[in-house]
């Protein structure tokens, strides 16, 4: 039986190692672009559970887990040829997207808590000054 050329050199360990390295790089690049999330203590968990905040009334406000999808694009021939710049550029773009999604979810959750506690204010659609993509200009 002929070997499938696409999987000829496939090893599960390499696949897992790439995922591990990629995940670390994306998280670090996201934290570099948006440093706030790394200041929030986290604890690895084997399962994702809902978050809960107890309001002053004693009522529990729960938040369901959310899904984040980050696209990572690269040319396989660049990787095979050792053109690490292609990987770095993709990791930078994916890291920024990861950071943006993380901040967006964090602000959404914080806003829900603030509204439930009666502490919400209207920003009239304006973005926070610190919540900008690197290189983005602010118009006033």
Beta strands, then each sheet from edge to edge (+ up, - down):
strand 1: 51-54
strand 2: 60-63
sheet 1: 1+ 2-
end
